Amino acid sequence: AAELRRQRTAVTRCVQRMSQRSLAAAFWSWSERVEGARQYQTGVERAQRMLLGILHRSLHAAFERWTEFTREAKRQRVAMSRVLGKLRLRQVAAAYWTWSDKVDEAREYRAGAKRAERMLKAMAQRGLASAFRSWDANVAEARRYRHLVCLVTQRMTQRAVRAAFESWSYVAQEQQLRIRDAL
C-alpha cells in the first residue's frame, strides 16, 4: 500500500510537471505570436507615421504617435488582463511581469536613443550652418580685397600714364622750342 501511494504521488507530480510545461510552452508560443504580430504592427505603424509626418509635419506626427501608442497600450493591457485572468499560476504571472518590465525598459531605451539621435542631428545642422556663415564671410572679405586691389591697380596705372604724358608733353614742348629757335 505504501508502495502504491508512493507511485501515485510520483505519477501525480509527473503529471503536474507535464501540465506546467505544456502551460509554459503555450505561454511562450502565445508570447512569440504576440511579439511577431506586434513587430508587424509596429512596422505598419512606422510607415503610416512616416507618411503622416511628411504630410502634416512634426506636430501632427507627434500627436499621431501618442494616439497610436495609447491605443496599442490599451489594447495590450486589455489582452493581457484577459490572459492573466485565465492564468492561475503565480510563476506564470511573475514571468509575465518580468517580461512586461523588460518591454518597458526597451521602450524607454529606444525613446532615449531617438532623443539622442535628434540631438546629434541638430548639432550637425548647427555645425553646417556655422560653416556656411564662415564661408559666406570669407567670400565677402575676398570680394572686398579684390575691389581694393582693383582700385590700387587703377591708381598705379593712372599715375604711370600721367607721368608718361607729362614726360611726352615736356619733350614735345622742348622740340617745338628748338624748332622755333632753329627757324
Salt bridges, closest charged atoms under 4 A:
GLU3 OE2 - ARG6 NH2 2.35
GLU35 OE2 - ARG38 NH2 2.84
GLU45 OE1 - ARG49 NH1 3.91
GLU64 OE2 - HIS60 NE2 3.93
GLU68 OE1 - ARG71 NH1 2.60
GLU72 OE2 - ARG75 NH2 2.69
ASP104 OD1 - ARG107 NH1 3.37
GLU117 OE2 - LYS121 NZ 3.48
